[in-house]
C-alpha cells in the first residue's frame, strides 16, 4: 500500500476507534477565577461612540458587558450556514444597548435617550441627514423598528413594522425621512412543521469537481429547505419616519440585498432562487439580480448568478457577479465578470473586468476597466466621474488600488501598490461621507484631494495619521500624526477645520478630543471616560525586538505583572507565550512590527493577559512568521514555528524575566493548531493551552488558512501538519478548550474531541473542556470565568505557580 494511503487509513482508524483511555468524562460546575481576575472581568465596559453623518452629534453607546449562558441556551434554528432566532427573524445572539446618550460633536451637555423596557435595543443607525436615530428592539414576538429625533430624543416605535434580518440588515434610504426595510410578510402563515420524511436525502456528483470548504449548519433535507424559505422570505416595505406611514413594495421574496439606485429613483435587488445547496451556505446560493422602480415593478433583470458549487478553491463563479449601484444622479449600474473562467490557477493577463450599464437600462453594458488581479471592491466618490477600484493578486499576496475615471476620460491613477502584509507602505484609507439624500457612503473629496487615515506603522510602532492626497499633483501632505507619547486616531475633519480625534495612553482610557488652531495644537477634551480597571496600572509593558537565526526579525510584547522587579533584576518567573502564525512572502515584510506602546492597557473576557494577575510573565502576540512562496509556504511551517519559538524563549531568558523550564505556550484557532504542533514536534515548552483549534488536516481537505492546495495535491504537507497523526509523540500536558457549537469553518468541535481521544488513547497528558452553547469565541459570563479558571489552574499545575513575592 502506498505510504499516503496507509497513513490516511491509519488516521481514519485512530479517529474512529481511539477511546478516552484512563480518563473519564465529568460534568463540572462553572468555576470562577481569582477575585482579581473577576474584578477585571466584571469591570464597566468602555462606551462606544458614533458620529452622525452631518458631523454635528455623537451618540455614546454603552453595550451590555456580558450575556448569561442561559441566554445562549435558548433554542436556535440552524439553517443554510446561519444560526437564527426564528421568532426575531435575525441572528441568534445580539448585544443589547444598556445606555444611550447624545452630545454635540464640538462639545456640550450630554442628553440621555431613555430606552423603554420590554426588549433588547440594538443596531444603532443614523438617518442620512443626521437628524434621526434608528434602533431595533428584539422581543419574544419579533424585531421592531424604533426612531427618535435628535432635537427631541424620545424613542417611539414605528407601527406596522416587523423586521426580517435573516439575510440582510441594511436599510435602503430614499431620503432623510424615508427608507426601505425588509419585513416579515403579513400573510406568510405558520412555519412548516417537521413531519416524517418521505424518503432519504440523496446527493450525487458524477465527474464534476466541487471542492467545498467544511461548513456547519447547512441545509440537509427538504424540510430544512422549506423552513429556510419560510424564515428568509421578506417583504420590502417603504417607511416614512416623519408620518409613520408604511407601504409594501412588490411581492415577498428571498431578498438578500436591497440597494438604492442613484438619487433614490430605483432599487437594485438581489433574491435567492432555488434549487438550494446542501454543500454551501446561503450566501453562495444562486441569485436573481434586478433593478425595479420604487413600486417594485421590474425594469430589467441584470443576471442570474449561479450557485457557487464546483468552483475552484479561492475561485469565483463565471458571468456577472458582485453588483453596485451608483449613489449619484447618473444611476449607473456596475458589476464584475471573470476573464479567467473563475479559476485563480489560470494564467491570464487580466482576471476580471468591470462592466457598466447606464439608465434607463435598456442597452448593452460596456466594459469599463480590466484588473490584473481579482477585483475586490468599488468605492464611489462625491464626483460622478471617479471611483476607487481595489484588486488583489493571490499569487503575490498583493493589493493595488486605482482612482478610476468612470467616464473613461482619463487613465487610472494608481495610488496604492504593495504587499498585503506590508504595513509600513500602507497609505491609509479614504475618509467617507454619507450622502444626505440616499444614505450611501462615498469617498470624501476635499478641494480636489482625498483625506486618508491610517495606522502609521513604522519600525518605532504605530502612530496614526491624517493625510491630504492631491489628485492633480499626486502629492501627499501630512495634516496630523499622533505623538510618540499618545496613541491618537483622526476620526473626522469637521467643516470648520477642526479635527475630531480619539486619544489614549498606556494608562489613560480612550477619550474624544477636539483639535483646532495651527497644526491642530489646541485641544479640547470632549469625553471623560474613567479608567474601568485601575488595578491593572501596576502592569509593565514593553515591545521587545530580536532576530531568529536566519535574520528574520521577531518581536513580542513583554508584560510584567504588578510587583515585578523588571528586566535583568533576578526576577525570572514562569511565563506564558501567546501567538498566532502568519504567512509572509518575504523576510522584510515578516520583520515589520505592529502595535503601539501608547495603547490603553485594559483587557477582559478570556484574554491571556489575565494571567498577569496570578503573577506570571506573559509574552503577548509573539510574532510567529512563516516566510515563503504562497503556494508552498506550509512545507516549512513546523521548521519555522520551531525556530520562532526557540528565539522567543532564548530572548525571554536573556532578559532575565523567564525560567526556561517553565515556559507554557498557547493560542486560539490557528494559534491552537500551532500550539499542538510545537508540543508534538519540540521539547521547548513545559505545557500548552489550545483553544478552538483544528488538529487533523485531513478533515479540511480543500485548504485551510493560507494553504491553497488540496489534500490530494499536497498529501505530505497535510499529514505532516496534523498533530493528530503524531499524538503518540505529544507528551507535554495539553489543555484543550472548545466551544460546543463552534461553526467556524475548519474548527469544528470534533477536532478537539478527536485529539483528546487520540492523546488519551496513547497515554498522553491532556484535559478537554467543552463549553456548552459557545461558538468559536466564548461570550457567556460563566464561560469566560471558567476559561480563565482553567488556564490559571493549568499554569499552576504544570509550572508550580509563582511563589509569594517578598
C-alpha positions in Angstrom: 0.0 0.0 0.0 1.4 3.5 -0.9 2.6 5.4 2.2 -0.1 8.2 1.7 -3.0 5.7 1.7 -1.5 3.8 4.6 -1.3 7.0 6.7 -4.7 8.1 5.7 -6.2 4.7 6.7 -4.3 4.9 10.0 -5.8 8.4 10.6 -9.3 7.2 9.9 -8.9 4.2 12.1 -7.5 6.1 15.0 -10.1 8.8 14.7 -12.9 6.3 14.8 -11.6 3.8 17.4 -9.4 5.6 19.9 -11.0 5.9 23.4 -10.6 8.3 26.3 -8.1 5.9 28.0 -7.9 6.0 31.7 -9.7 9.4 32.0 -13.5 9.7 32.3 -15.9 12.4 31.4 -17.4 14.6 34.1 -19.7 17.5 34.4 -18.1 20.3 36.3 -20.0 23.3 37.7 -18.8 26.6 36.3 -15.7 27.7 38.2 -14.7 31.3 38.9 -11.2 32.7 38.6 -9.4 34.7 41.3 -11.1 37.7 42.8 -8.5 39.9 40.9 -9.5 38.4 37.6 -13.2 38.5 38.4 -12.9 42.2 39.2 -11.4 43.0 35.8 -13.8 40.7 34.0 -16.8 42.5 35.5 -15.4 46.0 35.2 -17.6 48.5 33.4 -17.3 48.4 29.6 -15.9 51.5 27.9 -18.6 53.2 25.8 -18.6 53.2 22.1 -19.1 56.4 20.1 -20.8 57.0 16.7 -20.5 60.3 14.8 -23.6 61.5 12.9 -23.4 61.8 9.1 -23.6 65.6 9.3 -20.8 65.6 11.9 -22.9 67.6 14.4 -23.6 64.9 17.0 -22.1 62.0 18.8 -24.0 59.0 20.1 -22.4 57.5 23.1 -23.4 53.8 23.5 -22.8 51.6 26.5 -23.3 48.0 25.4 -24.1 45.2 27.9 -20.9 43.7 29.4 -21.8 40.0 29.4 -24.6 37.7 28.5 -25.6 34.8 30.7 -25.2 31.3 29.4 -29.0 30.8 29.9 -29.5 33.3 27.0 -27.2 31.2 24.8 -29.1 28.1 25.8 -32.3 29.4 24.2 -33.5 27.4 21.1 -31.5 28.2 18.0 -32.6 27.4 14.4 -29.6 26.3 12.3 -30.1 26.6 8.6 -28.0 27.4 5.5 -24.9 28.4 7.5 -26.9 30.6 9.8 -27.9 30.5 13.5 -31.2 32.2 13.9 -33.7 33.4 16.5 -36.7 32.3 14.4 -39.2 34.5 16.2 -37.0 37.5 15.9 -36.1 36.8 12.3 -32.5 37.6 12.9 -29.2 36.3 14.4 -29.5 34.1 17.4 -27.5 36.4 19.6 -27.3 40.2 19.8 -25.5 42.6 22.2 -28.1 44.9 23.7 -27.5 48.5 24.5 -27.7 49.4 28.2 -27.5 53.2 27.9 -27.5 55.8 25.1 -26.5 59.4 25.2 -26.2 62.2 22.7 -23.6 65.0 22.7 -22.7 67.8 20.3 -19.6 66.8 18.3 -17.8 70.0 19.3 -18.7 69.6 23.0 -21.5 70.5 25.2 -24.1 68.9 27.6 -25.0 65.3 27.2 -28.6 64.2 26.7 -29.8 60.8 27.8 -32.0 58.9 25.4 -34.4 56.8 27.6 -34.7 53.1 26.4 -38.2 51.8 27.0 -38.3 48.4 28.8 -39.6 45.3 27.3 -36.8 44.1 24.9 -33.2 44.4 23.8 -32.3 47.6 21.8 -29.5 47.2 19.3 -28.4 48.1 15.8 -28.0 51.9 16.2 -28.1 53.8 12.9 -28.3 57.5 11.8 -30.6 58.9 9.2 -28.6 60.3 6.2 -29.0 63.9 7.4 -28.1 63.1 11.0 -31.4 64.4 12.3 -32.7 61.0 13.5 -31.7 57.8 15.2 -32.8 54.3 14.3 -32.8 51.4 16.7 -34.1 47.9 16.6 -35.8 46.2 19.6 -35.9 42.4 19.9 -38.8 40.9 21.8 -40.1 37.4 22.1 -42.5 38.2 19.3 -40.1 39.7 16.8 -37.8 42.7 15.9 -39.3 46.1 16.0 -38.2 49.4 14.4 -37.8 52.5 16.7 -36.8 56.0 15.9 -36.1 59.3 17.7 -35.3 62.9 16.5 -32.0 64.2 17.8 -33.7 67.5 18.6 -36.2 65.7 20.8 -34.6 62.4 21.7 -37.6 60.3 22.8 -37.8 56.9 21.1 -41.1 55.8 19.5 -42.0 52.6 17.8 -42.8 52.6 14.1 -46.1 50.8 14.0 -46.7 48.0 11.4 -43.1 47.1 11.0 -41.8 43.6 12.0 -38.2 43.4 10.6 -36.7 40.4 8.9 -32.9 40.3 9.2 -32.3 36.7 8.3 -30.4 37.6 5.1 -29.9 41.4 5.1 -29.8 44.1 7.8 -29.1 47.3 5.9 -31.9 49.7 5.1 -32.1 51.4 1.7 -32.7 55.1 2.2 -34.9 57.0 -0.2 -34.3 60.3 1.6 -33.7 61.8 5.0 -37.1 60.5 6.3 -37.9 57.5 4.1 -36.3 54.1 3.8 -36.9 50.6 2.6 -36.6 47.8 5.1 -37.1 44.0 4.8 -40.0 42.8 7.0 -42.0 39.6 7.8 -44.8 39.3 5.3 -48.3 39.8 6.8 -49.9 36.7 5.2 -46.9 34.4 5.5 -48.7 31.8 7.6 -47.2 29.4 10.2 -43.8 27.8 9.8 -43.8 24.4 8.2 -43.7 21.6 10.7 -41.1 18.8 10.6 -43.0 15.6 9.9 -41.9 12.1 8.9 -39.5 12.1 6.0 -40.9 11.0 2.6 -37.6 9.4 1.7 -33.8 9.6 2.0 -31.7 12.6 1.1 -29.6 11.8 -1.9 -26.6 13.8 -3.3 -24.8 12.9 -6.4 -21.6 14.1 -8.1 -20.7 12.5 -11.4 -17.2 13.6 -12.5 -17.7 17.2 -11.6 -15.0 18.8 -9.4 -16.6 20.5 -6.4 -14.0 21.4 -3.7 -16.2 22.9 -1.0 -15.0 24.1 2.4 -16.1 22.3 5.5 -19.1 24.2 6.9 -21.7 23.6 9.6 -25.4 24.4 10.0 -26.1 23.7 6.3 -29.4 22.6 4.8 -29.7 18.8 4.9 -33.2 17.8 3.7 -36.4 19.2 2.0 -37.8 20.1 5.5 -34.8 22.3 6.1 -35.3 24.0 2.7 -39.0 24.6 3.5 -38.2 26.2 6.9 -35.4 28.3 5.5 -37.6 29.6 2.7 -40.3 30.4 5.3 -38.0 32.3 7.6 -35.9 34.1 4.9 -38.9 35.3 2.9 -39.3 39.0 3.4 -41.4 41.9 2.1 -39.9 45.2 1.0 -41.6 47.9 3.0 -41.4 51.7 2.4 -41.4 53.5 5.7 -41.9 57.3 6.2 -40.3 58.1 9.6 -41.9 61.6 9.6 -45.5 60.4 9.1 -45.3 56.8 10.3 -46.9 55.5 7.1 -45.8 52.2 5.6 -46.4 50.8 2.1 -45.3 47.4 0.7 -43.1 47.3 -2.5 -43.7 44.5 -4.8 -44.2 40.9 -3.8 -42.5 39.0 -1.0 -39.3 37.1 -1.9 -36.0 35.8 -0.6 -34.3 39.2 -0.7 -30.6 39.0 0.2 -29.8 42.7 -0.6 -31.6 45.9 -1.5 -29.7 49.0 -2.6 -30.8 52.5 -3.6 -30.0 53.4 -7.2 -28.9 56.9 -8.0 -30.9 59.7 -6.4 -33.3 57.2 -4.9 -35.1 56.7 -8.3 -34.9 52.9 -8.3 -33.9 49.8 -6.3 -31.2 47.2 -7.1 -32.4 43.9 -5.6 -30.8 40.5 -5.2 -33.0 37.5 -4.4 -32.1 33.9 -3.7 -33.6 31.3 -6.1 -33.8 27.6 -5.8 -32.6 24.9 -6.1 -30.6 25.3 -2.9 -27.5 23.5 -1.8 -26.6 21.1 0.9 -22.9 21.9 0.4 -22.6 25.6 0.7 -24.1 28.4 2.8 -26.9 30.8 1.7 -24.5 33.5 0.5 -23.3 31.1 -2.2 -26.8 30.2 -3.4 -28.0 31.2 -6.8 -29.4 34.8 -7.0 -31.5 36.8 -9.4 -30.3 40.4 -9.7 -32.8 43.0 -11.0 -33.4 46.7 -11.0 -37.0 47.8 -10.1 -38.9 51.1 -9.7 -40.0 52.2 -6.3 -43.2 50.3 -6.6 -41.5 47.1 -7.2 -42.1 47.0 -11.0 -39.2 45.2 -12.7 -37.2 47.5 -15.1 -34.6 44.9 -16.1 -33.2 41.6 -14.9 -29.5 42.0 -14.8 -28.3 38.5 -14.1 -28.9 35.0 -12.8 -25.8 34.4 -10.7 -25.3 30.6 -10.5 -24.9 28.5 -7.4 -21.3 28.6 -6.2 -20.7 24.8 -6.3 -18.0 23.3 -8.4 -15.9 26.5 -8.2 -12.1 26.1 -7.8 -10.6 26.8 -4.4 -10.4 30.6 -3.9 -12.2 30.9 -7.3 -15.3 32.8 -8.4 -18.4 32.0 -10.5 -18.4 32.8 -14.1 -20.6 35.5 -15.6 -21.8 38.7 -13.8 -21.2 38.9 -10.0 -20.8 41.5 -7.3 -23.2 44.3 -8.2 -23.1 48.0 -7.3 -25.5 50.9 -8.0 -24.1 54.4 -8.4 -25.1 56.6 -5.5 -25.2 59.7 -7.7 -27.7 61.1 -10.1 -26.5 59.1 -13.1 -27.9 55.9 -11.6 -25.5 53.7 -13.5 -25.2 50.0 -12.5 -21.9 48.1 -12.3 -20.8 44.5 -11.9 -17.7 42.3 -12.3 -17.1 39.4 -14.7 -14.3 36.9 -14.6 -11.9 36.7 -17.5 -10.1 33.6 -16.2 -13.0 31.3 -16.1 -13.2 32.0 -12.4 -10.1 29.8 -11.8 -7.2 31.6 -10.0 -4.8 29.0 -11.3 -5.4 30.1 -14.9 -2.6 32.3 -16.3 -4.2 35.3 -17.9 -3.2 39.0 -18.3 -6.4 40.1 -16.7 -8.6 38.3 -14.2 -11.6 40.5 -14.1 -13.4 43.3 -15.9 -15.7 45.9 -14.5 -18.9 46.4 -16.5 -21.2 49.5 -16.6 -24.9 49.8 -17.6 -26.5 53.2 -17.8 -30.1 54.2 -17.3 -32.7 53.5 -18.5 -31.0 50.1 -18.5 -32.3 49.1 -22.0 -29.0 48.9 -23.9 -25.9 46.7 -23.6 -23.4 47.0 -20.8 -19.9 48.2 -21.7 -16.5 47.2 -20.4 -15.1 50.0 -18.2 -11.9 48.6 -16.7 -9.8 45.4 -16.5 -7.8 44.2 -13.5 -4.7 42.0 -13.4 -5.8 40.7 -10.0 -9.2 39.8 -8.6 -11.4 42.8 -8.3 -12.4 43.1 -4.6 -14.1 46.5 -4.2 -15.6 49.5 -5.8 -16.0 52.7 -3.8 -17.7 55.7 -5.4 -16.7 59.2 -4.8 -18.5 62.5 -4.5 -17.6 63.2 -8.1 -19.7 61.3 -10.6 -16.7 60.7 -12.8 -14.5 58.9 -10.2 -14.4 55.7 -8.2 -11.8 53.7 -6.3 -11.2 50.1 -7.6 -9.3 47.7 -5.4 -7.8 44.4 -6.6 -5.9 41.5 -5.1 -3.2 39.4 -6.6 -3.3 36.0 -4.9 0.0 34.8 -6.4 1.9 37.7 -4.9 -0.4 38.4 -2.0 -0.5 41.9 -3.3 -3.1 44.7 -3.1 -3.5 47.6 -5.6 -5.9 50.4 -5.7 -6.7 52.7 -8.7 -8.5 56.0 -8.8 -10.7 55.3 -11.9 -12.3 57.7 -14.3 -15.8 56.1 -14.7 -16.4 58.0 -17.9 -13.1 56.9 -19.5 -11.9 60.5 -19.7 -8.5 59.7 -18.1 -6.1 56.9 -17.4 -6.5 55.2 -13.9 -4.3 56.8 -11.2 -2.6 54.1 -9.1 -2.3 55.3 -5.6 -1.7 52.0 -3.7 0.6 49.2 -4.8 2.0 47.0 -2.0 2.2 43.6 -0.4 -1.0 42.9 1.6 1.2 42.3 4.7 3.4 45.5 4.2 2.1 47.8 6.9 4.8 50.3 6.5 3.7 51.3 3.0 0.0 51.4 3.8 -1.2 54.9 2.6 -4.3 54.7 4.7 -8.0 54.6 3.8 -10.0 57.4 2.3 -12.4 59.1 4.7 -16.0 58.6 3.6 -19.1 60.8 3.9 -22.8 59.9 3.8 -25.0 61.5 1.2 -27.9 63.1 2.8 -30.3 62.2 0.1 -29.9 58.4 -0.1 -27.7 57.4 2.9 -25.0 56.0 0.6 -21.3 56.3 1.7 -18.9 57.9 -0.8 -15.3 58.8 -0.8 -14.9 62.3 0.5 -13.2 64.8 -1.7 -11.8 68.0 -0.1 -10.8 70.7 -2.5 -9.7 68.1 -5.1 -7.9 65.9 -2.6 -8.6 62.7 -0.7 -8.3 62.6 3.1 -6.5 59.5 4.2 -6.4 58.0 7.7 -4.0 55.1 8.6 -2.2 53.3 11.4 1.1 54.9 10.6 3.0 51.7 11.1 6.8 52.1 11.3 9.8 50.4 13.0 9.0 52.6 16.0 5.4 51.4 16.3 2.1 52.7 15.2 1.5 56.5 15.0 -1.9 57.1 13.4 -2.1 59.9 10.8 -4.3 62.1 8.6 -3.0 62.9 5.2 -4.2 65.0 2.3 -3.6 63.4 -1.1 -3.8 65.9 -4.0 -5.3 64.1 -7.0 -3.9 66.6 -9.5 -0.3 66.6 -8.3 -0.3 63.2 -6.7 1.5 64.7 -3.7 0.7 63.9 -0.1 0.6 66.4 2.8 0.6 65.2 6.4 -2.1 67.2 8.3 -1.8 65.3 11.6 0.1 62.5 13.3 0.0 61.1 16.8 2.8 61.9 19.1 5.2 59.3 20.4 3.6 59.5 23.8 -0.1 59.2 22.8 -2.0 56.9 20.5 -4.4 59.2 18.8 -6.6 58.4 15.8 -8.1 61.1 13.5 -11.8 60.5 13.3 -13.1 63.3 11.2 -12.0 66.7 9.8 -15.0 68.9 10.5 -16.3 71.5 8.0 -14.9 74.4 10.1 -11.4 73.0 10.0 -11.5 71.4 13.5 -10.3 67.8 13.9 -12.0 65.1 16.0 -9.6 62.5 17.4 -9.7 59.5 19.8 -6.8 59.8 22.2 -5.3 57.4 24.7 -2.1 56.4 26.5 -0.9 53.2 28.3 -2.6 54.4 31.5 -5.4 56.7 30.2 -8.5 55.2 28.6 -9.6 56.4 25.1 -11.4 59.7 25.0 -12.6 62.0 22.2 -10.7 65.3 21.7 -11.5 68.4 19.5 -8.3 69.8 18.0 -8.0 73.2 16.3 -5.5 76.0 15.6 -2.2 75.9 13.9 -1.2 72.3 13.3 -4.2 71.3 15.4 -2.2 72.1 18.5 -5.1 73.3 20.6 -7.0 70.6 22.3 -10.5 70.5 23.9 -11.5 67.2 25.7 -15.0 66.1 24.8 -15.5 63.0 26.8 -14.1 61.9 30.2 -14.2 58.1 30.3 -12.9 56.8 33.6 -10.4 54.1 34.0 -12.5 50.9 34.4 -9.6 48.8 35.7 -7.3 50.8 37.9 -5.9 47.5 39.4 -4.0 47.0 36.1 -2.0 50.1 36.3 0.9 48.3 38.0 1.5 46.2 34.9 4.6 46.9 32.9 4.6 46.6 29.1 7.4 46.8 26.5 7.9 45.8 22.9 10.9 43.5 22.5 12.6 43.0 19.1 15.1 40.4 18.2 16.0 38.1 15.3 15.8 34.4 14.7 19.0 32.7 13.3 18.1 33.3 9.6 17.8 37.1 10.2 14.0 37.4 10.2 13.1 40.0 12.9 10.7 38.9 15.6 9.0 40.7 18.5 6.7 40.2 21.4 5.0 42.4 23.9 6.6 41.8 27.2 4.1 42.1 30.0 5.4 42.0 33.6 2.9 41.6 36.5 2.4 44.1 39.2 5.3 44.0 41.6 7.7 42.5 39.2 11.3 43.9 39.6 11.8 44.4 35.9 14.3 43.1 33.3 17.6 41.7 34.5 16.7 42.1 38.1 16.8 38.5 39.2 13.0 38.0 39.0 12.7 35.2 36.4 9.2 33.6 36.5 7.0 31.0 34.9 5.9 32.5 31.5 3.0 32.2 29.2 3.6 32.7 25.4 0.6 33.6 23.3 1.0 33.6 19.5 -0.8 33.3 16.1 1.1 32.2 13.0 1.0 34.5 9.9 2.4 33.8 6.4 4.6 36.3 4.5 6.2 36.2 1.1 9.5 37.9 2.1 11.6 38.3 5.2 11.5 42.1 5.2 7.7 42.2 5.5 7.7 39.5 8.0 10.1 41.6 10.1 7.8 44.5 10.4 6.4 45.4 13.9 2.8 46.3 14.8 1.1 48.0 17.7 1.9 50.9 19.9 3.4 51.3 23.4 0.8 54.0 23.9 -2.4 51.9 23.6 -4.5 51.8 26.7 -3.8 48.8 28.9 -7.1 47.1 29.6 -8.4 43.6 28.9 -11.1 41.3 29.9 -13.1 38.3 28.6 -10.7 35.4 28.2 -7.6 37.5 27.4 -4.4 35.6 28.2 -3.1 38.8 29.9 -5.4 37.9 32.8 -2.6 35.5 33.9 -0.6 38.5 34.9 -2.9 38.9 37.9 -1.6 35.5 39.1 2.0 36.8 38.9 3.1 35.2 35.7 5.1 36.9 32.9 3.2 37.0 29.6 4.8 37.3 26.2 1.8 38.6 24.2 1.3 38.4 20.4 4.7 36.9 19.9 5.3 37.1 16.2 5.2 33.7 14.5 6.0 34.4 10.8 6.1 31.7 8.2 8.0 33.0 5.2 8.0 31.6 1.7 6.2 31.2 -1.7 2.4 31.3 -1.0 2.0 28.0 -2.9 4.4 26.0 -0.7 4.9 28.1 2.4 3.4 25.4 4.6 6.0 22.9 3.7 8.3 24.6 6.1 5.7 25.5 8.7 6.9 23.3 11.5 10.6 24.2 11.0 9.8 27.9 11.0 7.5 28.0 14.1 10.1 25.9 15.9 12.8 28.5 15.0 10.4 31.3 16.1 9.7 29.6 19.4 13.3 28.9 20.2 14.2 32.5 19.5 11.3 33.8 21.7 12.4 31.6 24.6 16.0 32.5 24.3 15.2 36.2 24.3 12.9 36.0 27.3 15.6 34.1 29.3 18.3 36.5 28.2 16.1 39.4 29.5 16.0 37.7 32.9 12.2 37.6 33.1 11.5 33.9 32.2 12.6 30.5 33.5 13.5 28.3 30.6 12.0 25.2 32.1 8.7 26.9 33.0 7.5 28.2 29.6 3.9 27.4 28.5 2.6 28.1 25.0 -0.9 28.9 23.9 -3.1 30.1 21.1 -6.6 30.3 19.8 -7.9 28.8 16.5 -4.8 28.8 14.2 -2.8 29.6 17.3 -4.1 26.4 18.9 -3.0 24.4 15.8 0.4 26.0 16.2 0.5 25.1 19.9 -0.3 21.4 19.3 2.4 21.2 16.6 5.0 22.8 18.9 4.3 20.3 21.6 4.2 17.4 19.2 7.5 18.3 17.4 9.6 20.0 20.0 10.6 19.9 23.7 10.7 23.6 24.1 7.6 24.1 26.4 6.5 22.7 29.7 2.8 22.6 28.7 0.3 24.1 26.2 -3.1 25.6 26.1 -5.0 25.3 22.8 -8.4 26.9 22.3 -10.8 26.2 19.5 -8.3 24.7 17.1 -8.0 22.2 14.3 -5.6 19.3 14.6 -6.4 16.9 11.8 -5.9 18.5 8.4 -7.4 15.5 6.5 -10.7 16.9 7.8 -10.1 20.2 6.0 -9.1 18.7 2.7 -9.8 21.7 0.4 -7.4 24.2 2.0 -7.0 25.9 5.4 -5.8 29.3 6.4 -3.2 30.3 3.7 -3.0 26.7 2.3 -4.4 26.8 -1.2 -3.5 23.2 -2.2 -5.9 20.4 -1.6 -5.1 17.3 0.4 -4.6 15.3 -2.8 -2.2 17.9 -4.2 0.0 18.1 -1.2 -0.6 15.0 0.9 2.7 15.1 2.7 2.1 18.6 4.0 -1.4 17.9 5.2 -0.2 14.8 7.1 2.9 16.4 8.5 0.9 19.4 9.7 -1.6 17.2 11.6 -0.6 16.8 15.2 -3.4 14.3 15.5 -1.4 11.9 13.4 1.6 12.1 15.8 -0.5 12.1 19.0 1.7 9.3 20.4 4.7 11.7 20.3 2.9 14.6 22.1 3.8 14.1 25.7 3.7 17.6 27.2 0.5 18.3 29.0 -2.1 20.0 26.8 -5.3 21.8 27.8 -7.8 21.7 25.1 -10.8 24.0 25.2 -13.5 24.3 22.6 -17.0 25.9 22.2 -19.5 23.1 21.9 -21.2 24.7 18.9 -18.2 26.2 17.1 -19.3 26.7 13.5 -16.1 28.4 12.3 -15.0 26.7 9.0 -12.5 24.1 9.8 -12.5 24.3 13.6 -15.5 22.0 14.4 -15.6 20.7 18.0 -14.9 17.3 16.5 -11.3 18.4 16.0 -10.7 18.8 19.8 -12.7 15.8 20.6 -10.7 13.5 18.4 -7.3 14.9 19.5 -8.3 14.3 23.1 -9.3 10.7 22.3 -6.0 10.2 20.4 -3.9 11.6 23.3 -5.8 9.8 26.0 -5.7 6.6 23.9 -1.9 6.8 23.5 -1.0 7.7 27.1 -0.8 11.5 26.6 -1.4 14.1 29.3 -4.5 16.0 28.2 -7.6 17.8 29.6 -10.5 18.7 27.4 -13.0 21.3 28.3 -16.1 21.6 26.1 -18.0 24.8 26.7 -21.8 24.5 26.4 -23.6 26.7 23.8 -20.3 28.5 22.9 -19.1 29.2 19.4 -15.6 30.0 18.1 -15.3 32.7 20.8 -16.6 32.5 24.3 -19.1 35.1 25.3 -21.2 34.0 28.3 -20.1 35.4 31.7 -20.0 31.9 33.1 -17.9 30.5 30.3 -15.4 33.4 30.4 -14.9 33.0 34.1 -14.4 29.2 33.7 -11.9 29.5 30.9 -9.8 31.8 33.0 -10.0 29.4 35.9 -8.9 26.5 33.7 -5.9 28.5 32.3 -4.9 29.6 35.8 -5.1 26.1 37.3 -3.2 24.6 34.3 -0.4 27.1 34.7 -0.2 26.4 38.5 -0.4 22.7 38.0 2.4 22.5 35.5 4.8 25.3 36.5 4.2 25.2 40.2 2.8 28.7 40.2 4.5 31.9 41.2 5.9 31.9 44.8 4.7 34.7 47.0 6.8 37.8 46.5 8.5 39.4 49.5 
